Amino acid sequence: MARPTKWRRVEFIPNFSYFVPSDLAGGKIQENIIKIEEAEALRLKDLEGLEQEDCAAKMEISRQTFQRILNSARRKVADSIINGKAIRIEGGTYTRNICPVKCLSCGKEWKESFENFEKILEGNYNCPNCHSKRIVCARNDKKRFCRRNCWRHGRNF
């Protein structure tokens, strides 16, 4: 059984999600789909000019995974430029932020993605160490999830 894909942390989601060549010679246009995390890799490495290790750290993935994502994005962009294909930016395995959580039973602290937060609130998420459901926000001293916007995803809990 394959290991599940780890969430990639992104800080920026592009405002424009579709790019089309201006010289269309009729017919149906082909397109390449660039995932959100691939766009983030391009932004960090090529636009921001960060070193590969720094980019990988910002996305909270390994350097090798970052390189694989970056190569995929560059291949798609090059194919679109050379062969006149459209670029659509959508989808992927990404999260806007990862916040620290803590188990009240065993004291283990770890980082959890926004996408798993609903499961935590519903009580359908267990501590990976002791399997307790007593999980709270590690940023809050009141033993519950904080009300401020921990996740930069536009939702307050």
Phi, psi and omega in degrees: 000133182286148177289140179294148180292133179283141178295137178259129182278128176238144180259341188221130173247124185302144177286332180252130186244004181214129179232131184233139175299143184283336182262086180263123181260054179064176180077176181278131181275138175276157179218155172251137178258119177259126179288157180303318181291332176290320176297321178294320178298316177299317180298312183294313186280309188271326182269312180281336178075025180283157174290156184301319180295321179293321177298313180298320179295319179296324180273356179058047176225171179285161179298321180296318178295318178301315181299320179296317179295316180297316179298319179297316180296315181296322179298316181293319179294315179298317178299319180293319181290312184289319186257007176066039179262153176285159176240126174245131178253116180191160171070192180115183179245085186223161174224150179283332180198159177232127183244154178283138174232162184219141175269127180285339182283310184251349178084001180294137176243140177206171179259139182232145181278158179304324185296335178269356184296323178300318179297321180295313181296325180280353181080018180259023183228133183249153173297133180292344182267305186246358179067020176284155176260006182274075184247134181228167175291129181285348179274353187246132180274354185268013176060037173209183178277137183293157182269347179285171184278081179298314182269130180281044184252006177086012180239139176255137179240000000 
